[in-house]
Amino acid sequence: MGHDLTRGLKLAFIDMSGTTFQDNGLMERAFIRTVQDLGVDTGSLRFAGMLAYLRDTLGQSKVRVFQQLFQGDPATAIRATHEFERQLDELLSAEGVQPVEGAAESIERLHKAGLKVCLATGYNRHSQNMILESLGWMGLADLSLCPADAGRGRPYPDMILTALLALDIGDVREVMVVGDTTADMQAGTRAGAGLKVGVLTGAHLGPALKSAGADVVVDSIRAVPALLQLPSSHRDSGSHGSRGESVRRLAMPG
């Protein structure tokens, strides 16, 4: 990795699902329950196509996914989105999620090196907060964003640019994007991020991530501090009190 790519970074824009935590299939189960509720036969070719599309678009806003799945029927798309959110929250409440090993420590090392951190999701705000609370990460990052905070989710650049503005970063080249999906890499490319790092703990494989714009692909977020040549940390990865009582959220008008 050339020093010119890692030099001068000030913001780490980090995807959540598949990058910092594993949902153990909760998202797909919520999706299956949703389409069943809408009368889709899970043994049909239609369902197989819908599930394939869901997997292909991992990392994208679920609002957009349902809009695409139910093109020409906006009322059903809205109903599907609301039902998915309800099902996901029910599963999150019952089962929670598990962190990717070393994720919290890696984020703390980025902070210690002077980078600001934004955690981003394709879910809605309520689900995102449930995940952060489940992990004990309220206070780990400087900012958390969901698509509604920015206008559009990935693969559009809106959330990255919103984080840049909210955290007073002067140049998009000072932003590093870390994620496990092609949508993460596409968003980073469209935003003009200085460094795009793909990780292999989630949805997509290395060749797909590289094709989507990744500058480098690593095994997991644990490798990111070393990629930036940051010193090792011996801090307790479960202690986040010094970062404040809650993750800062973007204050949206109206």
N, C-alpha and C positions, 0 to 999 in steps of 0.2 A: 504494500500500500504506500503510494507516494506521499511524502510529507506535505506536499502542496494541497492534497485533498483533506487532510486532517487538521491542518493549521488554521487557527482563527475561528474554530467552531464555538458558538455561544449558546445554541439551543439544540436539545435532543428531542425530536418529535417522535414519540414511541407509540406504536400500536399496542393494543392490550391483548385481545384474544388470540392465542397461538404464539404470541411473542413474549408476553409477561405472565400469562396464566393459561391453563388448560381447562376447557369447560366439560371435558369427559362426555361429549356428545349431547349436552343440554340444548344447544342451539338447534341441532337437527331434530331432536325429539320435539321441541316446541314447534318447529316448522311442520313436522308430520301431523301433530295434533291439530294444528291450524287448518291444514288443507283437508284433513278428514272432517273437521267441523263444517267445512264448506262443501262437503259432498264429493270430494275427489277420491276415487277408488285407489288405495295404495298398491294394488296389484296391476294397475293399468299402465299403458305406455305413456299416457299423459302425466301420471305421477312420476314415472321414471325420468321423463324429460324435465319436469319441474325440479326434482331433486338434483339432477345433473347441473341445471342452471344455478341453483343455489350454491353448489360446491364451486362452480366456475367463478362465481362472483363474490366469494368470501372476501371480507374486508370492506365491501360496499355497504352503503346505507340500506337497511332492510326496507325502508319506505320505497326506495327506488327499485329494489328487487321485486317487491310485490306489484309495483306499477308496471314493470315489464312483464311479469307473469300473467297479469290480468289486463293487458292492453285492450282498450276499447270498453272497459267496464270499471270506471274509476270508483264507483260505489263499492264494488267487491274488493278492489285493491285496498281501500280504506278500511273496510271491515276486516280483511285479512291482516293488515298491519296491526290493528288494535288487538285482535285475537292473539296474534303472535306475541305481542308485548305482554299480554296477560299470561299466556302460557309460559313464557320465558321467566317472568318474575316469579311465578308459582314454583317452577323448578329451581330457580336460584335460591328462593327462600327455604326450600326443603333440603337442597343438597349442597349449595355453595359451589365454589370453584377452588382449584389448587394452583398455587404459583408455579411458574417455571423455575427450576432450581437456580438459585443465584440471582434472580431478577431484581429483588429489592436491593441487594448488596451492590449490584451493578449500577442501579440508578443512584444510589448514595455515592458511589465513587465518581460518577459524572458530576454530581452536585459539588463534591469536595474539590473537583478540578475546576469549578467555576462555571459549569454549564447549567443553564436553566432546563427544566424538563417539563414537557407536556405529554400527558397520557391521553390517547385518542381511541374512540370506539365507533363502530357503525350502529350501535344500539341507541336507544333513547336515554335521556338523562336519568330517569328513575332507575333503569336497569344498570346503567353505569355506576351509579352511587351504591346500589346493592352489591355490585361486584367489588368495588373499592372497600366497602365496609366488611364484606366477607373475608377479604384478604388482610384486613387491618392496615390498609394503605391510605386512609384518609389523612393526608399530611405528608405523603411521600413525594408528591410532585408539586411544581409551582402552579400548574394549570391542568385542568381536565376538560376535554371537548368532546361533544357529540355532533352529528350532522346538523341538528337544529340550531346549534350555536353559530354556525358558519354559513348556512344557506344550503349547501350541498355537501354530501359525503364524498369519500374516495370512490373512483379514481380522480375526481376533480381536485384542484389544489386548494379549495376554499379553507379547509380546516388548518392546513399548514400556514397559509397566509394570515388567517385569523390569529393563530398562536404567535406569529411573528409580530403582529401589531399589538396584541395584548401584553406581550412580554417585552416590548420596546427593543426588538432586535433590528439593527439598522440595515441588514443586507441578507437577502435570501441565501447567499452563498455561505452564510454563517450558520445555516441550519443543517443538521444531520437527521435523516429519516431512517427509522429502524422498523422493520415489519416482516411478516411471514407470507404476505400475499402479493400477487402481481398488482393489485389495486394500490397497495402501499407504495410500490416502486413507481407506478405510473403517476400517482399524485405527487411524489417527490420530484419526478422529472418535470412535470407540468409547472410546479411551483418554482423550479430553478434551484432546488436544494443543492448545497455544496457537496454533500455526501449521502449516498443512499445505500443502506446496509440491509441485505436480506438475511433472514434467519431461517433455520431448517427445523424449527420446533412446531410448526403449524401446518398450514394448508398446502403450500406449493413447493416444488422442488427447485434446486439450484438453477438448472437451465431456464426454467420459466421465469424465475426471478431476474436472472441476468438479461433475458430477452426483454423484460418489462422495464429495464433501466437500472438495475442494481449495479453499483460500482464494485461491490464486493459481497460475497455470501459467506456467512460464518455459521457454525453449528448452532449457536444460541446467543441470547443477549449477554450471557456470561463472557463471551469473547470480545464484546464491544470495548470495554475499558482497555484491554490489552491492545486492541486494534489502534486505539488512540494513544498508546504508550503511556497510560496512566499508571501511577504506582498502586500496589496492592493495598487493600483496606482490611483492617482487623476489627472494624466496628461491628457491633451486633446488628444484623440485618433486620431484626424485628423491632428495633427502637427508632421511632420516627418523630418523637416528641419535639425535637429541636426544629422540625420543619413547620410547626404550627399545628393547630387543632384540626384543620380540614384542608382538603385540596382546594386551592383557589379556583373558583368557577368564573367564567366570563360573564360579566354583567351585560345582558342584552337589553336594548331599549324596549320600552313598552311591554 
